[in-house]
Amino acid sequence: MFKLESRAAPSSAMALASPLIALAVTVAVGVVLFLLLGKDPLLGLRMFFVEPVKSGYAWSEIAVKAVPLILIALGLALCFRANVWNIGAEGQYILGAIFAGGIAMQATPDSPRAIVVAILLAGVVGGMMWAAITALLRDRFNANEILVSLMLVYVAEMVLSYLVYGPWRDPQGFNFPQTVTFAKPTQVPRLFSGLRVNLGLIVALVAVVGMAVFLFRLFRGMQAQIGGPAPMAARYGGFSSRASLWTALLTSGGLAGLAGALEATGPLGQLTPYVPVGYGFAAIIVAFVGRLHPVGIVFSAVLMSMFYIGGELAQSRMQLPKSITGVFQGLLLFSLLASDTLIHYRIRLTKKPVRPEVSKGPQTTGVAA
Amino acid sequence: MNEIALLLAATLNAGTVLAIAALGLLINERAGIVNLGAEGLMLVAAVAGFAVAVRTGSDTLAFGAGALAGALLASVFGILVIWLNTNQYATGLALSLFGAGFSAFVGQPFTRERLGERASFDIPLLSDIPFVGPALFKQHPMVWVAIGLTLALAWWLTRSRSGLILRAVGESPESAHALGYPVRRIRLAAVVAGGALCGVAGAYISVVYTPLWVEGMVAGKGWIALALTTFATWRPARVLLGAYLFGGVTMLQFHLQGQGVQIASQFLVMLPYLATIAVLVLISRNAAWIKANMPASLGKPFSPGG
């Protein structure tokens, strides 16, 4: 038997080690899963941890997936720090793609290159507007932001579906639900010829620095993080938790919208019903695994992208369903939350079994193993 | 006339899924635990139920499998949030994300399977009554189970000693602990029971409601069920009423499409989600109303002596 004992202070070493423990647990479960399915576990691990990072081309593909994840997760980190549970980033991402697509469709081959800026800004506005609905209903009517933001994901999917099946459908598209392919000037410039990674990577890294400065260097950033979890303290300090709510939701909506715009005018080049691929949900995991810290988010986004690409490789080379990616992503978050316990508690072996409900001592809680 | 009867029948059918899941979540929340993993639980249970129905042909076993899957996943969630004091929202989200991935993964081989002829549950004589017959007496027994469950739960929560203890745990775990009740084990029991009910609801979707398995087929019903508990201000009878209301909205979309109404189908599909938002706004704007009924320790962690 063992019991959990409170630490005098949260362990900062464990805070950093916890994501690694979670990764180790996920890998261990993965190995068991591969064995159960009768697949070579070493080959499986290679698909997820070697193949996705073995060449410049592979790293470019990692970046293509990591960019939207980083942008969305940065916004979510601010939200979660402010105790605002925005889980509808997927919807804000879709609206960003729709707004960006609306402008990109108007472009002709002769449009100025600067149209890219207008497209990306439109995406930001789209995402912000969608998040503003959640903020408004929370602020004015106290409606739960978790449920509202999530319901709006389904609504956003339907808006996109309506547009690409209806008014925005390409008349020359053989009746496929898709818009015209956007004209060349709308494309986000690529960084290297032959690789898909584009200027979005620079945008995302700038956003990382920007968010780090906002969270840790600006007074407004501190206000935004206090208003949510401690509204009384915020009021005493003279700043409102309402401002904190709006800041968090508008920022994360804007970033998710930007991610959607970059995706629509980058790798996709047109709108289809398949614009949403779950980045908005995966980014929740990215934000937590990255410890709600901008730099940590970069690392966890790369890891999550490896899961995506590994899943695709496992499908094509090992005949495993691609959805194995979702299993690993969920497992990672689960194990992370469990191992986070070690930040606040340490494990002590005890000789006698400890009954959970009758444990003595002010600082001790027992756990039945 | 007959069309309205069919619409009513379909409404009860659709509402039953939501009612069973929401009643399960109500048990959780009365004990102080919010389980945002309902959607994931229901997806995994839907696969489990469908798989068992395909293999054995028995709906009863399928519901059992769904309940078991729901209870198992819920117990993992419960141990994390109750003993390790992880954040309830984050852990629930993890469960939903994991459930979506896991169900898609294990459900892969079942996407091409179909269930055999569905049994008819016409009650002799009664089902021949015009209007009322097709509306009420051709329903799957689970529709009646949901109604019975509502009544039982309403009685149990307010009239029985154990129901009172459950509510005490949700209102003030410290007091319940001081009185000597095993707060954490009671909470775990509530979470497992709630998970089992969500599981039954999930299995109902894949075995009876739309008898097949498609990735992500729960389509937000778990989240709507979560909204329902707030809408019902944590009262069983109001949960059932709300579930039928939402079932009606869901069915209205098919009805309107059938009538050839000139609205793009996408806007009709949006209806239940928009209705959820509207209902949340209407209920939540009255803070006093919510506070009067909400379990006081909802979502708050509790550790005895710590």
Interface residues (C-beta under 8 A of the other chain):
Chain A: L4 S6 W85 I87 L137 R140 F141 N142 A143 N144 I146 L147 V148 L150 M151 L152 Y154 V155 M158 V159 S161 Y162 Y165 G166 F281 A282 I284 I285 F288 P321 S323 I324 T325 G326 V327 F328 Q329 G330 L331 L333 F334 L337 A338 D340 T341 H344 P356 E357 S359 K360 G361 P362 Q363 T364 T365 V367
Chain B: L36 G40 V76 L80 W83 L84 N85 T86 N87 Y89 A90 T91 L93 A94 L95 L97 F98 G99 A100 G101 F102 A104 F105 Q108 H177 P182 V183 R184 R185 E215 A219 G220 W223 L226 A227 T230 A264 Q266 F267 V269 M270 Y273 L274 T276 I277 L280 V281 S284 R285 A287 I290 S303 P304 G305 G306
